[in-house]
Amino acid sequence: MNLADLKHFTDRRWDEDLVPRLVEYVKVPAKSPGFDASWAAHGHLQAVVKEAHAWAAAQKIKGLNLEIVALEGKTPCIFFDVPATGTFGNAKTVLFYGHLDKQPEMVGWREGLGPWKPVVEDGPPTSTCWRRALAMWRSSPAWTPAAATTSSCG
């Protein structure tokens, strides 16, 4: 594997695919139920879960089992399962946990920033998308590989 080619590929995917998705995600006030008692009626959490599900499904990962799990009265979540490949067999398991709800509006934003206002600074290939909730969002299994290594949040 050529690491320069891999870096070019991930930089391009980050700037052309993931940063625009992050920008759209930040605009959605998908607050956790502790801060939005009408979360189900508002539909924001359902919308971001569907979007993350669609993105993950579009990745065409061999063997991916993907579903939205929705229990009555609980926030929806995405279940991912990808069988081990190569020499690992079934002896190794990796579990990721993430969530797509956000914290409520708070004070203390830098001038020009806000809870539902994405701001992209710097630009490719080191785009920085500022939003406190992205720190939580980037831990989501659908986005972890690219987001965890190349974003910075304010």
C-alpha positions as a printed Julia matrix, in Angstrom:
154×3 Matrix{Float64}:
   0.0     0.0    0.0
   1.36    3.38  -1.01
   0.85    5.75   1.94
   1.04    8.87  -0.24
  -1.83    7.54  -2.37
  -3.81    6.67   0.75
  -3.25   10.16   2.17
  -4.35   11.74  -1.11
  -7.47    9.56  -1.17
  -8.46   10.32   2.44
  -7.72   14.06   2.08
  -9.89   14.2   -1.04
 -12.73   12.22   0.6
 -12.54   14.42   3.68
 -12.78   17.68   1.73
 -15.2    16.58  -1.0
 -17.52   14.27   0.95
 -17.21   14.52   4.71
 -16.74   18.27   5.3
 -19.91   19.13   3.32
 -21.79   16.47   5.33
 -20.42   17.87   8.59
 -21.57   21.34   7.57
 -25.1    20.1    6.92
 -25.12   18.05  10.13
 -24.14   21.04  12.26
 -27.19   22.96  11.01
 -29.57   20.36  12.48
 -30.62   21.07  16.1
 -30.75   17.36  16.98
 -30.61   17.79  20.75
 -30.6    14.87  23.14
 -33.93   14.07  24.88
 -32.6    15.55  28.11
 -32.62   18.96  26.41
 -35.56   18.5   24.01
 -38.58   16.74  25.48
 -40.25   16.85  22.05
 -37.33   15.28  20.22
 -39.51   12.63  18.53
 -42.02   15.19  17.25
 -39.25   17.46  15.98
 -37.72   14.56  14.0
 -34.17   15.9   13.98
 -32.58   12.8   15.52
 -34.43   10.54  13.1
 -33.24   12.68  10.19
 -29.54   12.61  11.15
 -29.67    8.87  11.83
 -31.21    8.26   8.39
 -28.53   10.43   6.77
 -25.7     8.59   8.57
 -27.29    5.25   7.63
 -27.52    6.28   3.96
 -23.89    7.41   3.95
 -22.68    4.18   5.54
 -24.72    2.06   3.11
 -23.23    3.97   0.16
 -19.71    2.95   1.22
 -20.26   -0.55  -0.21
 -18.3    -2.29   2.54
 -18.16   -6.01   1.87
 -20.29   -7.95   4.36
 -21.72   -4.84   6.03
 -24.89   -5.52   8.01
 -26.48   -2.15   8.67
 -29.78   -1.25  10.25
 -31.54    1.51  12.14
 -32.75    0.28  15.51
 -35.71    2.25  16.82
 -37.44    1.31  20.06
 -40.62    3.06  21.16
 -39.8     6.13  23.23
 -36.03    5.81  22.7
 -33.75    7.67  20.31
 -32.88    5.7   17.17
 -29.44    4.25  16.66
 -27.51    2.62  13.86
 -26.28   -0.94  14.15
 -23.22   -1.91  12.08
 -21.68   -5.33  11.76
 -18.79   -6.16   9.45
 -17.28   -9.64   9.58
 -13.54   -9.87  10.12
 -11.45  -10.49   7.02
  -7.97  -11.62   6.22
  -6.12  -13.6    8.85
  -8.22  -12.37  11.76
 -11.14  -14.76  11.27
 -13.84  -14.45  13.9
 -11.4   -14.28  16.82
 -11.28  -10.46  16.91
 -14.12   -8.03  17.59
 -14.02   -4.25  17.48
 -16.9    -2.24  18.92
 -17.51    1.42  18.2
 -20.08    3.48  20.02
 -21.31    6.88  18.92
 -24.4     9.02  19.01
 -25.81   11.77  16.84
 -27.63   13.89  19.41
 -26.14   17.19  20.5
 -25.82   19.4   23.54
 -28.14   22.41  23.96
 -27.33   25.98  23.06
 -24.87   27.54  25.51
 -22.88   30.73  25.87
 -19.18   31.13  25.23
 -18.94   30.86  21.45
 -16.13   32.66  19.7
 -17.31   35.67  17.63
 -19.12   34.47  14.51
 -19.75   30.95  15.82
 -22.94   29.44  17.18
 -24.53   26.11  18.01
 -26.23   25.52  14.65
 -23.91   27.61  12.47
 -21.09   25.65  10.86
 -17.92   27.55  10.04
 -15.27   26.04   7.81
 -11.84   27.58   8.18
  -8.5    26.98   6.49
  -9.82   24.99   3.52
  -8.57   21.86   1.78
  -6.71   19.76   2.62
  -6.89   20.78   6.29
 -10.5    21.98   6.62
 -11.61   22.64  10.15
 -15.35   22.6   10.85
 -16.11   24.29  14.15
 -18.96   23.01  16.33
 -18.9    21.58  19.82
 -21.25   18.72  18.89
 -18.87   17.45  16.23
 -16.63   16.13  18.97
 -19.43   13.75  19.89
 -20.55   13.14  16.32
 -17.14   12.22  15.03
 -17.12    9.28  17.43
 -20.0     7.75  15.49
 -19.09    4.49  13.74
 -20.2     5.81  10.37
 -17.71    8.63  10.41
 -14.95    7.58  12.8
 -12.1     6.67  10.4
 -11.93   10.03   8.63
 -13.41   12.36  11.21
 -11.4    11.24  14.2
  -8.1    11.88  12.49
  -8.62   15.08  10.55
 -11.09   17.42  12.25
 -10.83   19.99  14.97
 -13.83   21.34  16.85
 -14.46   24.53  18.77
